[in-house]
Amino acid sequence: MGVLSMNIEQLKFKIINEGCGYTFTYKGEPCGMEPIVENGVFTFGAWSGDKNKDYTDIDELMTDKFYSGKSLMELIDTVELDFI
């Protein structure tokens, strides 16, 4: 695993075009997101502690305040992403 620093557009590109998933820790909780492709259709799985949520839109994944009241857009500059 490698620790990455990137902006939100780079994160979206890597998730969609390179099929990368990422993990990070926020407020002591293991968190992450990963793309899931079935029959050419993308969904995006996210987890924060013991909570899980699926998204059909990458922008919703980036802006939803799923991670302890914060969105990935808000957290991108404050967490260290590990690719999986």
VMD Tcl script that builds the backbone (N, CA, C; Angstrom):
set m [mol new atoms 252]
animate dup $m
set s [atomselect $m all]
$s set {name element resname resid chain x y z} {
  {N N MET 1 A 0.845 -1.182 0.000}
  {CA C MET 1 A 0.000 0.000 0.000}
  {C C MET 1 A 0.882 1.233 0.000}
  {N N GLY 2 A 0.409 2.273 -0.667}
  {CA C GLY 2 A 1.144 3.523 -0.690}
  {C C GLY 2 A 0.267 4.666 -0.236}
  {N N VAL 3 A 0.815 5.590 0.494}
  {CA C VAL 3 A 0.065 6.748 0.958}
  {C C VAL 3 A 0.091 7.795 -0.146}
  {N N LEU 4 A -1.067 8.309 -0.474}
  {CA C LEU 4 A -1.187 9.247 -1.580}
  {C C LEU 4 A -1.764 10.579 -1.143}
  {N N SER 5 A -1.328 11.601 -1.820}
  {CA C SER 5 A -1.898 12.934 -1.649}
  {C C SER 5 A -2.427 13.349 -3.014}
  {N N MET 6 A -3.683 13.752 -3.078}
  {CA C MET 6 A -4.277 14.143 -4.353}
  {C C MET 6 A -5.463 15.050 -4.104}
  {N N ASN 7 A -5.901 15.707 -5.164}
  {CA C ASN 7 A -7.103 16.526 -5.046}
  {C C ASN 7 A -8.320 15.675 -5.408}
  {N N ILE 8 A -9.492 16.240 -5.255}
  {CA C ILE 8 A -10.729 15.475 -5.432}
  {C C ILE 8 A -10.901 14.999 -6.870}
  {N N GLU 9 A -10.490 15.797 -7.852}
  {CA C GLU 9 A -10.608 15.385 -9.254}
  {C C GLU 9 A -9.672 14.214 -9.554}
  {N N GLN 10 A -8.477 14.233 -8.995}
  {CA C GLN 10 A -7.542 13.115 -9.181}
  {C C GLN 10 A -8.100 11.851 -8.526}
  {N N LEU 11 A -8.707 12.002 -7.350}
  {CA C LEU 11 A -9.311 10.861 -6.664}
  {C C LEU 11 A -10.418 10.257 -7.520}
  {N N LYS 12 A -11.307 11.092 -8.036}
  {CA C LYS 12 A -12.397 10.608 -8.888}
  {C C LYS 12 A -11.844 9.878 -10.111}
  {N N PHE 13 A -10.824 10.446 -10.748}
  {CA C PHE 13 A -10.223 9.837 -11.929}
  {C C PHE 13 A -9.669 8.456 -11.604}
  {N N LYS 14 A -8.945 8.350 -10.505}
  {CA C LYS 14 A -8.330 7.077 -10.144}
  {C C LYS 14 A -9.389 6.024 -9.799}
  {N N ILE 15 A -10.448 6.417 -9.138}
  {CA C ILE 15 A -11.510 5.474 -8.794}
  {C C ILE 15 A -12.194 4.974 -10.063}
  {N N ILE 16 A -12.570 5.879 -10.955}
  {CA C ILE 16 A -13.329 5.506 -12.152}
  {C C ILE 16 A -12.441 4.880 -13.221}
  {N N ASN 17 A -11.322 5.511 -13.554}
  {CA C ASN 17 A -10.519 5.076 -14.697}
  {C C ASN 17 A -9.473 4.019 -14.370}
  {N N GLU 18 A -9.036 3.965 -13.137}
  {CA C GLU 18 A -8.020 2.979 -12.763}
  {C C GLU 18 A -8.566 1.906 -11.833}
  {N N GLY 19 A -9.839 2.045 -11.439}
  {CA C GLY 19 A -10.466 1.041 -10.595}
  {C C GLY 19 A -9.883 0.937 -9.204}
  {N N CYS 20 A -9.282 2.026 -8.728}
  {CA C CYS 20 A -8.631 2.022 -7.416}
  {C C CYS 20 A -9.638 2.240 -6.293}
  {N N GLY 21 A -9.438 1.539 -5.215}
  {CA C GLY 21 A -10.153 1.780 -3.980}
  {C C GLY 21 A -9.175 2.359 -2.976}
  {N N TYR 22 A -9.680 3.038 -1.973}
  {CA C TYR 22 A -8.824 3.710 -0.997}
  {C C TYR 22 A -9.353 3.514 0.405}
  {N N THR 23 A -8.428 3.458 1.353}
  {CA C THR 23 A -8.777 3.413 2.764}
  {C C THR 23 A -8.107 4.583 3.463}
  {N N PHE 24 A -8.656 4.951 4.601}
  {CA C PHE 24 A -8.073 5.986 5.442}
  {C C PHE 24 A -8.668 5.860 6.827}
  {N N THR 25 A -8.094 6.549 7.760}
  {CA C THR 25 A -8.612 6.578 9.123}
  {C C THR 25 A -9.083 7.991 9.411}
  {N N TYR 26 A -10.291 8.096 9.966}
  {CA C TYR 26 A -10.823 9.403 10.348}
  {C C TYR 26 A -11.496 9.260 11.700}
  {N N LYS 27 A -11.098 10.094 12.640}
  {CA C LYS 27 A -11.612 10.049 14.016}
  {C C LYS 27 A -11.478 8.647 14.608}
  {N N GLY 28 A -10.353 7.991 14.298}
  {CA C GLY 28 A -10.081 6.672 14.834}
  {C C GLY 28 A -10.844 5.535 14.180}
  {N N GLU 29 A -11.630 5.822 13.158}
  {CA C GLU 29 A -12.439 4.807 12.480}
  {C C GLU 29 A -11.812 4.426 11.147}
  {N N PRO 30 A -11.801 3.129 10.805}
  {CA C PRO 30 A -11.361 2.744 9.472}
  {C C PRO 30 A -12.427 3.145 8.454}
  {N N CYS 31 A -11.994 3.787 7.392}
  {CA C CYS 31 A -12.905 4.286 6.371}
  {C C CYS 31 A -12.368 3.932 4.995}
  {N N GLY 32 A -13.216 4.031 3.998}
  {CA C GLY 32 A -12.745 3.789 2.653}
  {C C GLY 32 A -13.850 3.854 1.629}
  {N N MET 33 A -13.430 3.644 0.367}
  {CA C MET 33 A -14.360 3.595 -0.741}
  {C C MET 33 A -13.733 2.749 -1.835}
  {N N GLU 34 A -14.598 2.112 -2.639}
  {CA C GLU 34 A -14.100 1.314 -3.747}
  {C C GLU 34 A -15.147 1.231 -4.847}
  {N N PRO 35 A -14.675 1.174 -6.087}
  {CA C PRO 35 A -15.615 1.020 -7.199}
  {C C PRO 35 A -16.020 -0.447 -7.340}
  {N N ILE 36 A -17.258 -0.634 -7.755}
  {CA C ILE 36 A -17.778 -1.968 -8.032}
  {C C ILE 36 A -18.396 -1.886 -9.420}
  {N N VAL 37 A -17.998 -2.766 -10.320}
  {CA C VAL 37 A -18.528 -2.754 -11.680}
  {C C VAL 37 A -19.174 -4.101 -11.960}
  {N N GLU 38 A -20.444 -4.050 -12.309}
  {CA C GLU 38 A -21.170 -5.255 -12.693}
  {C C GLU 38 A -21.895 -4.973 -13.994}
  {N N ASN 39 A -21.625 -5.787 -15.001}
  {CA C ASN 39 A -22.234 -5.616 -16.320}
  {C C ASN 39 A -22.023 -4.211 -16.863}
  {N N GLY 40 A -20.846 -3.661 -16.631}
  {CA C GLY 40 A -20.510 -2.336 -17.144}
  {C C GLY 40 A -21.128 -1.179 -16.380}
  {N N VAL 41 A -21.782 -1.465 -15.260}
  {CA C VAL 41 A -22.438 -0.422 -14.462}
  {C C VAL 41 A -21.646 -0.212 -13.177}
  {N N PHE 42 A -21.246 1.048 -12.940}
  {CA C PHE 42 A -20.501 1.400 -11.735}
  {C C PHE 42 A -21.426 1.649 -10.563}
  {N N THR 43 A -21.020 1.151 -9.402}
  {CA C THR 43 A -21.529 1.605 -8.116}
  {C C THR 43 A -20.282 1.824 -7.261}
  {N N PHE 44 A -20.458 2.509 -6.173}
  {CA C PHE 44 A -19.321 2.840 -5.323}
  {C C PHE 44 A -19.681 2.494 -3.888}
  {N N GLY 45 A -18.909 1.589 -3.303}
  {CA C GLY 45 A -19.128 1.193 -1.922}
  {C C GLY 45 A -18.281 2.055 -1.001}
  {N N ALA 46 A -18.865 2.459 0.102}
  {CA C ALA 46 A -18.146 3.273 1.085}
  {C C ALA 46 A -18.381 2.681 2.463}
  {N N TRP 47 A -17.387 2.851 3.337}
  {CA C TRP 47 A -17.545 2.416 4.723}
  {C C TRP 47 A -16.880 3.408 5.653}
  {N N SER 48 A -17.434 3.497 6.831}
  {CA C SER 48 A -16.926 4.364 7.887}
  {C C SER 48 A -17.226 3.660 9.206}
  {N N GLY 49 A -16.189 3.100 9.814}
  {CA C GLY 49 A -16.425 2.283 11.000}
  {C C GLY 49 A -17.249 1.079 10.617}
  {N N ASP 50 A -18.392 0.876 11.259}
  {CA C ASP 50 A -19.244 -0.261 10.928}
  {C C ASP 50 A -20.407 0.103 10.014}
  {N N LYS 51 A -20.417 1.337 9.487}
  {CA C LYS 51 A -21.459 1.778 8.560}
  {C C LYS 51 A -20.996 1.547 7.125}
  {N N ASN 52 A -21.931 1.131 6.283}
  {CA C ASN 52 A -21.670 0.935 4.861}
  {C C ASN 52 A -22.738 1.653 4.052}
  {N N LYS 53 A -22.347 2.122 2.875}
  {CA C LYS 53 A -23.309 2.783 1.999}
  {C C LYS 53 A -22.849 2.614 0.563}
  {N N ASP 54 A -23.800 2.407 -0.334}
  {CA C ASP 54 A -23.507 2.296 -1.757}
  {C C ASP 54 A -24.034 3.523 -2.484}
  {N N TYR 55 A -23.286 3.946 -3.484}
  {CA C TYR 55 A -23.630 5.113 -4.291}
  {C C TYR 55 A -23.663 4.712 -5.753}
  {N N THR 56 A -24.535 5.328 -6.518}
  {CA C THR 56 A -24.573 5.102 -7.959}
  {C C THR 56 A -23.924 6.259 -8.711}
  {N N ASP 57 A -23.580 7.318 -8.006}
  {CA C ASP 57 A -22.999 8.514 -8.625}
  {C C ASP 57 A -21.727 8.909 -7.876}
  {N N ILE 58 A -20.625 9.053 -8.593}
  {CA C ILE 58 A -19.337 9.390 -7.974}
  {C C ILE 58 A -19.379 10.740 -7.267}
  {N N ASP 59 A -20.113 11.702 -7.832}
  {CA C ASP 59 A -20.187 13.016 -7.199}
  {C C ASP 59 A -20.941 12.956 -5.873}
  {N N GLU 60 A -21.949 12.095 -5.796}
  {CA C GLU 60 A -22.656 11.921 -4.523}
  {C C GLU 60 A -21.716 11.316 -3.479}
  {N N LEU 61 A -20.899 10.344 -3.900}
  {CA C LEU 61 A -19.895 9.771 -2.995}
  {C C LEU 61 A -18.950 10.846 -2.476}
  {N N MET 62 A -18.542 11.771 -3.329}
  {CA C MET 62 A -17.584 12.809 -2.949}
  {C C MET 62 A -18.180 13.874 -2.028}
  {N N THR 63 A -19.497 14.114 -2.135}
  {CA C THR 63 A -20.107 15.227 -1.398}
  {C C THR 63 A -20.981 14.822 -0.216}
  {N N ASP 64 A -21.335 13.537 -0.116}
  {CA C ASP 64 A -22.168 13.081 0.998}
  {C C ASP 64 A -21.362 13.152 2.306}
  {N N LYS 65 A -21.953 13.670 3.342}
  {CA C LYS 65 A -21.287 13.809 4.645}
  {C C LYS 65 A -21.374 12.496 5.428}
  {N N PHE 66 A -20.964 11.428 4.786}
  {CA C PHE 66 A -21.043 10.069 5.321}
  {C C PHE 66 A -19.987 9.774 6.378}
  {N N TYR 67 A -18.838 10.395 6.285}
  {CA C TYR 67 A -17.710 10.092 7.168}
  {C C TYR 67 A -17.748 10.977 8.425}
  {N N SER 68 A -18.472 10.512 9.431}
  {CA C SER 68 A -18.613 11.250 10.702}
  {C C SER 68 A -18.980 12.709 10.471}
  {N N GLY 69 A -19.926 12.931 9.567}
  {CA C GLY 69 A -20.414 14.281 9.302}
  {C C GLY 69 A -19.584 15.079 8.318}
  {N N LYS 70 A -18.602 14.451 7.691}
  {CA C LYS 70 A -17.755 15.121 6.699}
  {C C LYS 70 A -17.825 14.359 5.376}
  {N N SER 71 A -17.643 15.085 4.292}
  {CA C SER 71 A -17.604 14.464 2.969}
  {C C SER 71 A -16.160 14.215 2.558}
  {N N LEU 72 A -15.971 13.377 1.550}
  {CA C LEU 72 A -14.626 13.169 1.010}
  {C C LEU 72 A -14.047 14.477 0.487}
  {N N MET 73 A -14.907 15.320 -0.077}
  {CA C MET 73 A -14.444 16.614 -0.576}
  {C C MET 73 A -13.855 17.451 0.565}
  {N N GLU 74 A -14.457 17.365 1.744}
  {CA C GLU 74 A -13.961 18.107 2.904}
  {C C GLU 74 A -12.724 17.459 3.519}
  {N N LEU 75 A -12.609 16.141 3.396}
  {CA C LEU 75 A -11.528 15.413 4.052}
  {C C LEU 75 A -10.274 15.233 3.194}
  {N N ILE 76 A -10.381 15.437 1.896}
  {CA C ILE 76 A -9.297 15.084 0.973}
  {C C ILE 76 A -7.943 15.666 1.372}
  {N N ASP 77 A -7.921 16.856 1.920}
  {CA C ASP 77 A -6.650 17.488 2.290}
  {C C ASP 77 A -6.207 17.169 3.719}
  {N N THR 78 A -7.011 16.401 4.464}
  {CA C THR 78 A -6.690 16.167 5.871}
  {C C THR 78 A -6.418 14.711 6.222}
  {N N VAL 79 A -6.685 13.782 5.284}
  {CA C VAL 79 A -6.453 12.366 5.559}
  {C C VAL 79 A -5.403 11.820 4.597}
  {N N GLU 80 A -4.758 10.738 5.014}
  {CA C GLU 80 A -3.807 10.056 4.157}
  {C C GLU 80 A -4.511 8.844 3.543}
  {N N LEU 81 A -4.575 8.832 2.232}
  {CA C LEU 81 A -5.242 7.746 1.513}
  {C C LEU 81 A -4.254 6.626 1.220}
  {N N ASP 82 A -4.674 5.415 1.513}
  {CA C ASP 82 A -3.907 4.214 1.147}
  {C C ASP 82 A -4.693 3.512 0.048}
  {N N PHE 83 A -4.033 3.205 -1.081}
  {CA C PHE 83 A -4.767 2.501 -2.126}
  {C C PHE 83 A -4.806 1.014 -1.805}
  {N N ILE 84 A -5.922 0.390 -2.220}
  {CA C ILE 84 A -6.109 -1.045 -1.964}
  {C C ILE 84 A -6.208 -1.792 -3.272}
}
mol reanalyze $m
mol bondsrecalc $m
mol representation Tube
mol addrep $m
